[in-house]
Amino acid sequence: MKTIKTVVLVGLLLLSLLAVSFVVTKKQIENSLIKICDAAAEKYDCLPRKALKLQLSDNSIDPKTMNRTIWAIGKMKIETTLPKLEMMYRNTESLNYNYSDSKRELEKAINYMKFGKMDLMTFDELYN
């Protein structure tokens, strides 16, 4: 009987740790999204979602910023960008610089929007 109580107690402790880890991770991701969105909004002087769309079409930004933009668009499920994301995914060689580092993020973002892929940490209501 004592071992059952111990197992239950350990299980509850592990479950609590998992829940706390989830909440902390979600908050860290949200903070990253806010930084990316705010930087884009400041650069293009418009609302964050529109700024991310403009940034997606800006061939002058560096690959790291592009990768973060794609990641943010995927997390926020900005579906109006789907045609552009698909074009970028198909034509990485013809773009101004190498988006191969972004190819995985492009694939994930497209899957979230096109196929309704589930993610426990989506932020489609952020800046909506």
Secondary structure, 3 states (H helix, E strand, C coil): CHHHHHHHHHHHHHHHHHHHHHHHHHHHHHHHHHHHHHHHHHHHCCCHHHHHHHHHCCCCCCHHHHHHHHHHHHHHCCHHHHHHHHHHHHCHHHCCCCCHHHHHHHHHHHHHHHCCCCCCCCCCCCCC
